[in-house]
């Protein structure tokens, strides 16, 4: 795809341009001309399986290009990297995120979410509009800081970190769109990025250092686990890697849920039948009770709604990879050292894999339909060895939040239109999603 087609469209509307690249590729491996960078775009599920799973060892995270290079200045080497550092961090952190362990935390998460939702009683009573992104950020931070960080990070500090992450997500956009620009060359957003990283370090580093001396056996919070964990050769992580992994885990355990759920409200406002089905299921399963573990297995349509949100707004929207050795994908030779781009945002919106991909339709994820699709037609958490550790956590936490909110309140958006997509470190709405709440009938706010 020539430069005159790719670059102007990317600069004008990155999300739309990427989906158009996918449509034009018709599932074939194509090369994007972005000037000095010419990555191969892989969109077909069978080819994705080869890159992300079957030949994952040959396609390593692109530490020097596209999305990762500007963000590496924040996250450094560790769980969001590759190679030895990633393997050590993954080995230490993975036991915290197994389905069995997350299931044991459901009731603690539910109580923390319920208490955070209680704070919406006042705006519901007065009719004061609320920003749903901010509301969800507070709910998520309250739950995650308690359950995964043992309240070592206060909710107010966590909210300041969220604001810094927002600034970072905006500030890296120029470098993501112009990935060939050297980091030494100043670009718009650099100063904002540095200030935000410094704020995060000022808030987290004292806690990381203090926890080093408190990481006794039995403490199962993330920071203690990182300090106490052993690498494959029996060593321990140094302070820099514990810092990197703490920053990464604060970001990934909060940002993903906040970003995805913000899109829920405009979509159900625009689709009254979907909203009615979702509300009816929550009313029937939960009723006026607090949402708890035993309710989750019966919230099946709620899970379909979440899957459709993840189709349109995947957790990881772009996965650049570097080919270590020459390979052939879809009949196309990929030379060693080449950059390969994988994007759930693209594959999830391609008409050759999805009927009417622009339409919000949770029925796509009825079990009988989902079973007929290739595993890599829907991969919002990535795939293979690098699949996101927090996938099971997301589904539990998001279901608890949606059910808790809709069992207590009814929502009317101030602006019912679905916002456009702001492409940054995560997919964010171009405009705030504001809503007026009122207590549900028969439920005390």
N, C-alpha and C positions, 0 to 999 in steps of 0.2 A: 504494500500500500504506500503510495508516494507521499513525499513530504508535503506537497501542496494540499493534500487531502487530510493528512493526519494532524499536523500541528495546528492550523487555524481552528479546526473543530475542537481539539483538546483544550485550547485556550479559551474558546467561547463557552463551551458547556461540556466539561470533562465526562460526566456520567453518560450523557446522551451520546457523545462521540465514541466512548468505549463500547456501548451496546451496538452502535452502528458498525463498528469494526467487526464485531462478532457476526452480525447479520451478513455483512459483505463476505466474510470468510466462508460462510455456509458450512462450518464445521471443519474446514481444512486448516492445516497449519500454514499461517501466513507470516510474512516479515513486515514489521512496521518501520517505516522510515521516519525516525525522529531526529534527523540530522546526524550527529556523531554517534548516537545510540540507535541500534537497529535490532530490537528484540524480536524473537519469534513468539507469536500469539497462539496459544493452545486452548481450544474451546470444546472439543468433542469429548464426551465422557470416557470413551475407550482410550483416547490419547492421554487424558487427565489421569486415568488409572495408572498408565505406564510411568508418567512423570512423578506423580505424588506417592505411588505405592510400590509398583513392581520394580522400578528403577530409581527409587528415591535416593539411594546412595550416590547416584550420578548427578543428581540435581540438588545442589546445596543452596541454602539461602544466600541470596545475592547481597553480600555484605557491603558491596561498594556501588550499588546502583539503585535506581528507581526509588521506591518508597522507603527502603530500609536505611540508606546512607544518611539522610537527614535525621531520622529517628534514632539512629545508633548513638548520636550525641547525647540522647537522654537515657537510653536503656543499656548501652554498653554491651559487654560480653556476658552471656548468661542464658536464661531460659528463653529469651526471644532471639537468641543468636543461632549458632550452629557449631558443629565440631565438638571438641572436648569440653568446653565450658558449658555448652547446652546439654551435653550428655550427663555431666555431673549434676547440674541443676534439675534436670528432668528426673533423674534417679531419686533425688532427695525429695522433690515436691510431689511426685506422682502419687505416693500413698495417701496424701491428703485429699486427693480428688477422685478416688475410686468411687464407683456408684454405691458400694456398700457403706463406705464411710460417710458420703454426703447424705445418704438416707438416714443415718443416725442423727444428723443435724437438723432434719426438717422441722421438728417442733421448736427448736431454738430459733431457727430462721423465722418461723411463723410468728412467734411471740414478738420478736424484734420488729418485724414488718407491721404487725398489728399495732404496736405502740407508736410507730412512726406515722401510720395512717390516722391514728387518733388526732394528730395535730391538724388535720384538715377539717375538724369539726367547726372551728371558728370561721374560716372563709366560707364554708357551706352554709352556716347560719346567717352570715351577713351578705352573701352574694358577691363577695369580692373575687374578681378573676384571679386565677393562679396560673403560673407557667408550669406546664406539665413536665418539662425537662427538669426544672428545679425541684419540683415535688418528688419526682422519681429519684433524682440524685440524693435527696435527703433520706428517702426510704431505703434505698440500696446501701448508702453509706452507713446508716444506722445498723442494718442487718450484717453487713460484711465486716465492719470494724469490730462488732461484738463477737461474731462467731468465728471469724478467721484470723483476727488480729488481737483477740483477747482484750479489747478496749485499750490497747497500747497507743492507738491513734484515736484521738477524739473525733467526734462527728464534725465539729466545727473545723478542725484541721483537715479532715478528709474533704469537706466541702471546699476549702481553700485549694486543696490539691486538685479537685475536679475543675475549679476555675482556671488553675494553671494549665491543666490538660486541655481545656477548651482553647486557651491562648496558643498552646503548642500546636494543636490541630489546625488552627488557622494559619499560624506563622510558617509551617513547613510547606504549605501549598505551592508557593513559587518554586521551591526546590524539587518538589515532586513533579511539577509540570515541566521543569527544565533540568532533568536529572544529570545532564552532562556538565553542568556548571560546577567548577571546583569549589570546595568548601571555603577555600581561602578568598574567593571573590565575594564581596559583600552583596547581599540581596535583600529585598524587602522582607521583613519578618524576622531577620536574624537577631536584632536587638530584643524583640519581644520574646523570642525563643530562649535566649540566654537568661533573661530575667525570670522567666517561668521555671526553667530548670533550677536556677539558684533558689527560688522559693521552695520548690519541692525538696531540694537537698536540705535547706534550712529546717524544714518541718520533719523530715524523716531521718536524717543522719543521727541526730541525738538519740532518737528512739532505737535505731539499729545498734548504736554503740552501747547504750544502756542494757539492751536485751542480751548482749553477749555474755554478761555476767549473771544473767538470770535464766539462761536457757537450760534449766534443769530437766532431768528425765521426767516425762509425764506432761510437760507443757506442750500442747499440740497446736499452738498458733503458728502462723507462717514464718515469722521472723525467728522464733526459737528453733523451729524445725531446720531452717537454713543454717543457723549457727551450729546445731547439734549434729547435722547430717554428715555422712561420710561419703567421700568420692570413691570411685571404683578402685583406686590404688590405696584406699584407707586414709587419705588425707582429709582436710577440712577446707571449706571455702574461706577465702580471705575477705577482708572487710569490703573491698570494692565489689566483689561478686555478690556478697550478701546485700549490699546497697542496690546493685543493679537489679537483682531478683525481687527485692522488696518493692522498688519503684514499679517494676513490670507487673507484679502481682496486684498491687493496689490499682493499677490502671486496668488490667484485664478483668479483674473480678468486679469492677464497678462500671467502667465505661461501656462494656458490651451490653449489659442489661438496660442501662439508661438510654443509650442510643436507639436500640431496637424498639423498646416500648413506647418511645415518644411518637413513633409513626402509627401506633395502634389507634389513637383517638381520632385523627382525621379520617382514617380508613373506615372505621365503624360508623362515624358520623355520616359519611358519604354512602354507606351501604346499610340502610335501616334493617333489611332482612337478616344480614349477618349479625348486626348488633342485637336484634331480638333473639336470635338463636343462642348467641353467647350469653346474654342476660338470663334467658330462660334456663339454660344449663346450670349457671351459677346459682340462681334462685332455688332450683330443685335440689342440687347437690349440697349446697352450703346453707341455704335458708338464712336465718338470722344469727347463726352461730359464728364464732371465730373460725377462720379457715385453718385446718389442721391436716396432718399427714393422711388420715383416712379418707379425706375428700379427694385427694389428688388423682387417684386411679380412675375416678368417675368423671373427671373433667376432660373428656376426650375431645370434644369440639374446641375447647380452649387450646388444647395442644395443636390442633389443626390450624387455628388462627395464628399461633406462634410460629408454626412451620411456614405459613404463607408470608408472614412478616419477614422471616429469615430468608425466604426466597428473594424478596424484593430488596431487602436491606441486610445482606449477609454480614456476619461478625467480621470476617476478614474479606475485604473486597478485592484485594490484589496480592498475589503471591509471586514475586520475582524469584527466579532460580537461575543459578549458573551451572552450565553443563561442565562437569569435570573432564569427561572423555567424550569423544565423538559418538553420536547415536543417530538412530533413524526413528522419527515419530511421524506416523501417518504418511509414510513414504517420502518424507522430507528429511534431508541430511541436516543434522544439528552439529556443527563443528564444536570441538572442545573450546571452552572459554566463552561460548555464546550465552546470551541472556535469554531465558525463556520466561514468558509472562503467562500466568494462570490467574483468571479472575472469575470468582463465583458471580459477581455482579453481571458479568457478560453472559456466561453460560445460563444462569438462572432466568435471563430475559430473552433468550433466543427462541424465535418462533419454530425452529426445526425440532426443538425439544419440548416446548410448552405451547399448548393451545391458548391463544389470546394472552400472551405473557404480560401484557400491560394491565390486565384486569386483576383486581384483588379477589381471589376465590379460594377460601380455605378448603372447599370440597376436593381440591386437587390432592389433598393429603388424607383422604379416606383410605383406610388400610388396603382395600382391594386395588386402588389406583396406585398408591405408593409402591406396592410390591412389584408392579409391572415396569417401574422405571429403573434405569441403570443407577448403580450406587453413586456415580459421580455426575449425575444430572442435578442433584441437590446436595451441595457440600459446603454449607455456610460456615462450618468450623474447620475447613481444610480437610486433609486426609493423610493417610500414611503415618509415619513416625511423628510428624509435626502437628497432627490433629490437636486442636485446642484442648488443654487439660480440663477447662471449665465447662465443657458441653453439658454434662449432666447437671451441674450446678445451675447453669442458665435456665434449663427447663423447669427445675424445681422452683427456683427463686422467682422467675417470671410468672409462673402459674400462680404462686402464692400472692404476688403483688396484684395481678389482674383480678383474681378472685376476691381479694380483700377490698380493693377499691370498688369493684362493681357490686359487691354485696352490701356495701355501706352507702354508696353515693350514686347519683345520676349526674351525667355530664352533658353540657352543651358548649360547643366550641364558639369562641368569639369570631373566628374566621374558619368556616368549614372546609375550605379548599385544602387539598393535600399539598404541602409545600414541595418545592423543588429540592433536589439533592445537592448538598454542598459536599464535594469530594475533598476529604482531608485525610488525616490518620484514620478516621472512622467516617462512616456515612452519616451526615447530620442534616437536619432540616434547614433550608435556607432562611426560614422565618420561624420565630417562636410559636409554639403550639400552646395557646392560652385557652382556658376553659372556666366556665362558671359551674360550681358544684351545688347540688342540693341533696339533703338526706334522702335515702331511699324510703319509700312508704313503709311505715311500720317499724323503721329502724331509727333509734335515737342516734343523732349525730355525735 
